[in-house]
Amino acid sequence: MPRVVVDVMPKDEILDPQGRAVHGALRRLGFDGVADVRQGKRFELTIDDVSHEALAEVRRIAETLLSNPVIESFAVRVEDGR
């Protein structure tokens, strides 16, 4: 069955305290080559098909349940299960 991935990230203009904490920890551990960190969420949905209608429904799910559209953006993509 196809798997659809929804990646949810804070919008660029929103402060990301978790990302900043990870960035600070990386520097303390000696990983100086990382310029910035943003932390988000990943959801994997196994669906019956990847028709236009099914993907539109996944987008509605992402807008209403998986993300807060005021402070987060999301991207939907189909992942090859092979």
C-alpha contacts under 8 A as a table, 3 or more apart, distances in Angstrom:
res1	aa1	res2	aa2	distance
1	M	46	T	6.43
1	M	47	I	6.42
1	M	48	D	6.08
1	M	49	D	7.26
1	M	81	G	7.79
2	P	46	T	5.77
2	P	47	I	5.76
2	P	48	D	6.70
2	P	49	D	6.32
2	P	50	V	6.88
2	P	78	V	7.27
2	P	79	E	7.24
2	P	80	D	7.27
2	P	81	G	6.59
3	R	44	E	6.49
3	R	45	L	5.57
3	R	46	T	4.39
3	R	47	I	6.21
3	R	78	V	6.01
3	R	79	E	5.57
3	R	80	D	7.26
3	R	81	G	6.77
4	V	44	E	5.75
4	V	45	L	5.14
4	V	46	T	6.25
4	V	47	I	7.23
4	V	76	V	6.88
4	V	77	R	5.67
4	V	78	V	4.44
4	V	79	E	5.83
5	V	42	R	6.87
5	V	43	F	5.63
5	V	44	E	4.59
5	V	45	L	6.31
5	V	76	V	5.77
5	V	77	R	5.36
5	V	78	V	6.16
5	V	79	E	6.63
6	V	42	R	5.77
6	V	43	F	5.05
6	V	44	E	6.45
6	V	45	L	7.95
6	V	62	A	7.16
6	V	74	F	6.56
6	V	75	A	5.61
6	V	76	V	4.60
6	V	77	R	6.62
7	D	40	G	7.24
7	D	41	K	5.89
7	D	42	R	4.62
7	D	43	F	6.46
7	D	74	F	5.41
7	D	75	A	5.27
7	D	76	V	6.62
8	V	40	G	5.54
8	V	41	K	5.07
8	V	42	R	6.27
8	V	66	L	7.65
8	V	67	S	6.39
8	V	72	E	6.51
8	V	73	S	5.79
8	V	74	F	4.32
8	V	75	A	6.69
9	M	38	R	7.54
9	M	39	Q	6.79
9	M	40	G	4.45
9	M	41	K	6.55
9	M	72	E	5.44
9	M	73	S	5.50
9	M	74	F	6.19
10	P	14	I	6.14
10	P	15	L	7.87
10	P	16	D	6.92
10	P	38	R	7.59
10	P	39	Q	7.63
10	P	40	G	6.64
10	P	71	I	5.87
10	P	72	E	4.25
10	P	73	S	6.21
11	K	14	I	5.39
11	K	71	I	5.67
11	K	72	E	4.92
11	K	73	S	5.73
12	D	15	L	7.79
14	I	71	I	6.46
16	D	19	G	5.34
16	D	20	R	6.27
16	D	38	R	6.44
16	D	39	Q	7.17
17	P	20	R	5.00
17	P	21	A	6.10
18	Q	21	A	5.06
18	Q	22	V	6.27
18	Q	38	R	7.59
18	Q	39	Q	6.33
19	G	22	V	5.14
19	G	23	H	6.09
19	G	36	D	7.81
19	G	37	V	4.86
19	G	38	R	4.50
19	G	39	Q	4.93
20	R	23	H	4.95
20	R	24	G	6.12
20	R	36	D	7.62
20	R	37	V	6.40
20	R	38	R	7.40
21	A	24	G	5.11
21	A	25	A	6.20
22	V	25	A	5.03
22	V	26	L	6.15
22	V	37	V	6.87
23	H	26	L	5.15
23	H	27	R	6.44
23	H	34	V	7.45
23	H	36	D	6.29
23	H	37	V	5.59
24	G	27	R	5.23
24	G	28	R	6.30
25	A	28	R	5.02
25	A	29	L	6.16
26	L	29	L	5.08
26	L	30	G	6.36
26	L	31	F	5.12
26	L	32	D	7.15
26	L	34	V	7.79
27	R	30	G	5.08
27	R	31	F	5.09
27	R	32	D	5.32
28	R	31	F	7.42
31	F	34	V	6.70
32	D	35	A	7.82
34	V	37	V	7.55
43	F	66	L	7.94
47	I	50	V	7.33
47	I	54	A	7.92
49	D	54	A	6.68
50	V	53	E	7.89
50	V	54	A	5.70
50	V	55	L	6.09
50	V	78	V	7.70
51	S	54	A	5.13
51	S	55	L	6.28
52	H	55	L	5.30
52	H	56	A	6.13
53	E	56	A	5.01
53	E	57	E	6.26
54	A	57	E	5.09
54	A	58	V	6.39
55	L	58	V	4.96
55	L	59	R	6.28
56	A	59	R	5.06
56	A	60	R	6.37
57	E	60	R	5.00
57	E	61	I	6.21
58	V	61	I	4.92
58	V	62	A	6.16
58	V	76	V	7.74
59	R	62	A	4.98
59	R	63	E	6.15
59	R	76	V	6.96
60	R	63	E	5.03
60	R	64	T	6.08
61	I	64	T	5.31
61	I	65	L	5.61
61	I	66	L	6.54
62	A	65	L	5.63
62	A	66	L	4.54
62	A	67	S	5.70
62	A	74	F	7.25
63	E	66	L	6.50
63	E	67	S	5.76
63	E	68	N	7.07
63	E	69	P	6.38
64	T	67	S	6.76
64	T	68	N	7.56
65	L	68	N	7.64
67	S	72	E	6.16
67	S	73	S	7.22
67	S	74	F	7.16
68	N	71	I	5.87
68	N	72	E	5.44
68	N	73	S	7.80
69	P	72	E	5.09
69	P	73	S	6.17
